[in-house]
Amino acid sequence: RIRPSSVSDLLCGIIDYKNNLLSLFVKAH
């Protein structure tokens, strides 16, 4: 069973990952 804190950390990690991809995409162009 996954703890809620682990889920929130995972979601935050995914959001940060997407933000990093967007920032890299913007910088590339």
N, CA, C and O atoms as a MOPAC input file, in Angstrom:
PM7 MOZYME 1SCF
protein

 N      0.84500 1    -1.20800 1     0.00000 1
 C      0.00000 1     0.00000 1     0.00000 1
 C      0.87500 1     1.25100 1     0.00000 1
 O      1.82800 1     1.36500 1     0.77100 1
 N      0.53100 1     2.17200 1    -0.87200 1
 C      1.32800 1     3.39100 1    -1.00100 1
 C      0.81800 1     4.47000 1    -0.05400 1
 O     -0.38600 1     4.68500 1     0.08000 1
 N      1.75500 1     5.13900 1     0.59500 1
 C      1.35900 1     6.21400 1     1.50600 1
 C      1.03400 1     7.48500 1     0.71900 1
 O      1.66300 1     7.75200 1    -0.30400 1
 N      0.06100 1     8.26900 1     1.18300 1
 C     -0.30900 1     9.52000 1     0.50300 1
 C      0.89200 1    10.43400 1     0.27600 1
 O      0.99100 1    11.10100 1    -0.75400 1
 N      1.80300 1    10.45700 1     1.25100 1
 C      2.97300 1    11.32600 1     1.11300 1
 C      3.80300 1    10.89700 1    -0.09200 1
 O      4.35200 1    11.73700 1    -0.80500 1
 N      3.89400 1     9.59100 1    -0.31600 1
 C      4.66300 1     9.08500 1    -1.45000 1
 C      3.98400 1     9.49700 1    -2.75300 1
 O      4.64700 1     9.84700 1    -3.73000 1
 N      2.65800 1     9.45000 1    -2.75100 1
 C      1.91900 1     9.83600 1    -3.96000 1
 C      2.13300 1    11.31200 1    -4.26100 1
 O      2.37600 1    11.68300 1    -5.40900 1
 N      2.04400 1    12.15000 1    -3.24400 1
 C      2.21700 1    13.59100 1    -3.45200 1
 C      3.64100 1    13.88200 1    -3.93300 1
 O      3.84600 1    14.72300 1    -4.80800 1
 N      4.63100 1    13.17500 1    -3.35000 1
 C      6.01700 1    13.37100 1    -3.77400 1
 C      6.16300 1    12.97100 1    -5.24200 1
 O      6.85200 1    13.64100 1    -6.01100 1
 N      5.50600 1    11.87300 1    -5.62000 1
 C      5.59600 1    11.39900 1    -6.99900 1
 C      4.97000 1    12.42900 1    -7.93700 1
 O      5.53200 1    12.73800 1    -8.98800 1
 N      3.81100 1    12.95600 1    -7.55900 1
 C      3.14700 1    13.95800 1    -8.40000 1
 C      4.01700 1    15.20100 1    -8.53100 1
 O      4.14400 1    15.76300 1    -9.61900 1
 N      4.61300 1    15.62900 1    -7.43100 1
 C      5.48400 1    16.80600 1    -7.47200 1
 C      6.66400 1    16.54300 1    -8.39200 1
 O      7.07800 1    17.42200 1    -9.14900 1
 N      7.20500 1    15.33300 1    -8.32700 1
 C      8.33300 1    14.96900 1    -9.18000 1
 C      7.93400 1    15.02300 1   -10.64600 1
 O      8.69700 1    15.50800 1   -11.48100 1
 N      6.74800 1    14.53000 1   -10.96400 1
 C      6.27200 1    14.54600 1   -12.35400 1
 C      6.07900 1    15.98600 1   -12.83100 1
 O      6.43200 1    16.32900 1   -13.96000 1
 N      5.51400 1    16.82100 1   -11.96200 1
 C      5.29000 1    18.22800 1   -12.32600 1
 C      6.63400 1    18.91400 1   -12.57700 1
 O      6.79300 1    19.63200 1   -13.56300 1
 N      7.59600 1    18.69100 1   -11.68500 1
 C      8.91800 1    19.30600 1   -11.86100 1
 C      9.54100 1    18.81900 1   -13.15500 1
 O     10.16700 1    19.59400 1   -13.87800 1
 N      9.36900 1    17.51900 1   -13.45500 1
 C      9.93500 1    16.94400 1   -14.67500 1
 C      9.34200 1    17.62200 1   -15.90200 1
 O     10.06600 1    17.96400 1   -16.83700 1
 N      8.02300 1    17.81800 1   -15.90200 1
 C      7.36000 1    18.47700 1   -17.03200 1
 C      7.82500 1    19.92000 1   -17.15000 1
 O      8.06400 1    20.40700 1   -18.25500 1
 N      7.95400 1    20.60700 1   -16.02100 1
 C      8.40700 1    22.00300 1   -16.05000 1
 C      9.81700 1    22.08000 1   -16.62500 1
 O     10.12700 1    22.98800 1   -17.39600 1
 N     10.68300 1    21.11600 1   -16.24700 1
 C     12.04700 1    21.10800 1   -16.76600 1
 C     12.03700 1    20.89200 1   -18.26900 1
 O     12.78600 1    21.54400 1   -18.99600 1
 N     11.18900 1    19.97500 1   -18.74200 1
 C     11.10200 1    19.71700 1   -20.17800 1
 C     10.63400 1    20.97200 1   -20.90200 1
 O     11.17200 1    21.32300 1   -21.95200 1
 N      9.63100 1    21.65100 1   -20.34500 1
 C      9.11500 1    22.87100 1   -20.98200 1
 C     10.19600 1    23.94300 1   -21.02400 1
 O     10.36600 1    24.60300 1   -22.05000 1
 N     10.92300 1    24.12800 1   -19.94000 1
 C     11.96100 1    25.15600 1   -19.89300 1
 C     13.06800 1    24.83500 1   -20.89800 1
 O     13.57900 1    25.73400 1   -21.56700 1
 N     13.44000 1    23.55700 1   -21.00500 1
 C     14.46600 1    23.16800 1   -21.96700 1
 C     13.96800 1    23.40700 1   -23.39200 1
 O     14.72100 1    23.87400 1   -24.24700 1
 N     12.70600 1    23.08900 1   -23.64200 1
 C     12.11700 1    23.28400 1   -24.97100 1
 C     12.13100 1    24.76100 1   -25.33800 1
 O     12.45100 1    25.12600 1   -26.47000 1
 N     11.77400 1    25.62100 1   -24.35700 1
 C     11.74700 1    27.06700 1   -24.61000 1
 C     13.16300 1    27.58100 1   -24.87100 1
 O     13.37500 1    28.39200 1   -25.77300 1
 N     14.11900 1    27.11500 1   -24.09200 1
 C     15.50500 1    27.56900 1   -24.26100 1
 C     16.07300 1    27.10100 1   -25.59400 1
 O     16.86000 1    27.80900 1   -26.22100 1
 N     15.66800 1    25.89400 1   -26.03000 1
 C     16.17200 1    25.35300 1   -27.29600 1
 C     15.72800 1    26.24000 1   -28.46400 1
 O     16.42600 1    26.35600 1   -29.47100 1
 N     14.56000 1    26.85900 1   -28.31100 1
 C     14.05100 1    27.71700 1   -29.37600 1
 C     14.19800 1    29.17000 1   -28.96400 1
 O     13.82700 1    30.06700 1   -29.72100 1

